[in-house]
Amino acid sequence: MKVTVHAIHFDADKELVNFINEKVNKLEHFYDGLMGGEVFLRVEKADDNQNKVAEIKLQSPGKELFAKRQCKSFEEAVDTALEAIKSQLKKHKEKQRSVLT
């Protein structure tokens, strides 16, 4: 699956991009209907230290999955956003199964 990583107003290092690609591509083992996705990373101007934002958008047939999380690090934000996407995928798969039966 092709995943595009967009770092808004900064340059993401290669390790972070590889981390994101690895994590997102693991979802293919969970659900093979994913067609592609985009990850947007940005730093919010916030007073606290939880200013790293990750937005993940994935396309699957008939459904677009989206999650946005704000955490202390991009890795943590990506992990928590992917957990939200996993639960969306579970619901989507259950709906597909109920339609087929």
C-alpha positions as CSV (number, residue, x, y, z in Angstrom):
1,M,0.0,0.0,0.0
2,K,1.3,3.4,-0.9
3,V,1.4,5.8,2.1
4,T,2.4,9.5,1.6
5,V,3.8,11.3,4.6
6,H,3.4,15.1,4.6
7,A,5.3,17.1,7.2
8,I,3.8,20.6,7.3
9,H,6.2,23.4,7.9
10,F,9.1,21.1,8.8
11,D,11.2,18.3,7.4
12,A,10.5,14.9,8.9
13,D,13.6,12.8,9.3
14,K,14.0,9.4,7.5
15,E,13.5,7.4,10.7
16,L,10.1,9.0,11.4
17,V,8.9,8.4,7.9
18,N,10.1,4.7,8.0
19,F,8.4,4.3,11.4
20,I,5.1,5.6,10.0
21,N,5.3,3.5,6.8
22,E,6.0,0.4,8.9
23,K,3.2,1.0,11.3
24,V,0.6,1.8,8.6
25,N,1.6,-1.1,6.4
26,K,1.0,-3.5,9.3
27,L,-2.7,-2.7,8.9
28,E,-2.6,-4.6,5.6
29,H,-2.2,-7.8,7.6
30,F,-5.3,-6.9,9.5
31,Y,-7.4,-5.8,6.5
32,D,-6.2,-6.4,3.0
33,G,-8.7,-4.0,1.3
34,L,-6.7,-0.8,2.0
35,M,-5.8,1.0,-1.2
36,G,-3.6,3.9,0.1
37,G,-3.3,6.6,2.5
38,E,-1.8,9.9,3.7
39,V,-0.3,11.0,7.0
40,F,-0.1,14.6,7.9
41,L,2.3,15.7,10.6
42,R,2.4,19.2,12.1
43,V,3.5,21.0,15.2
44,E,0.7,23.1,16.8
45,K,1.5,26.3,18.6
46,A,0.4,25.2,22.1
47,D,1.5,26.2,25.5
48,D,1.9,22.6,26.7
49,N,4.3,20.0,25.5
50,Q,1.6,18.0,23.7
51,N,1.9,19.9,20.5
52,K,2.6,17.1,17.9
53,V,-0.3,16.3,15.7
54,A,-0.7,13.3,13.4
55,E,-3.7,12.9,11.0
56,I,-4.1,9.6,9.2
57,K,-6.4,9.2,6.2
58,L,-6.7,5.7,4.6
59,Q,-8.8,4.7,1.6
60,S,-10.6,1.4,1.4
61,P,-13.4,0.4,-1.0
62,G,-16.5,2.3,0.0
63,K,-15.1,3.9,3.1
64,E,-12.5,6.5,4.0
65,L,-10.9,6.1,7.5
66,F,-9.7,9.1,9.4
67,A,-8.1,9.7,12.8
68,K,-6.4,12.7,14.3
69,R,-4.4,12.7,17.5
70,Q,-2.3,15.2,19.4
71,C,0.5,13.9,21.8
72,K,4.0,14.6,23.1
73,S,5.7,12.9,20.2
74,F,4.8,12.1,16.6
75,E,5.4,8.4,17.3
76,E,2.9,8.4,20.1
77,A,0.4,10.4,18.0
78,V,0.7,8.0,15.1
79,D,0.3,4.9,17.4
80,T,-2.8,6.3,19.0
81,A,-4.3,7.4,15.7
82,L,-3.7,3.9,14.3
83,E,-5.5,2.3,17.2
84,A,-8.5,4.4,16.4
85,I,-8.2,3.4,12.7
86,K,-8.0,-0.3,13.8
87,S,-11.3,0.0,15.6
88,Q,-12.9,1.7,12.6
89,L,-11.6,-1.2,10.4
90,K,-13.2,-3.7,12.8
91,K,-16.5,-2.0,12.5
92,H,-16.2,-1.8,8.7
93,K,-15.3,-5.5,8.4
94,E,-18.3,-6.5,10.7
95,K,-20.7,-4.4,8.5
96,Q,-19.3,-6.1,5.4
97,R,-19.8,-9.5,6.9
98,S,-23.3,-8.8,8.0
99,V,-24.2,-7.6,4.5
100,L,-22.8,-10.7,2.9
101,T,-24.7,-13.1,5.1
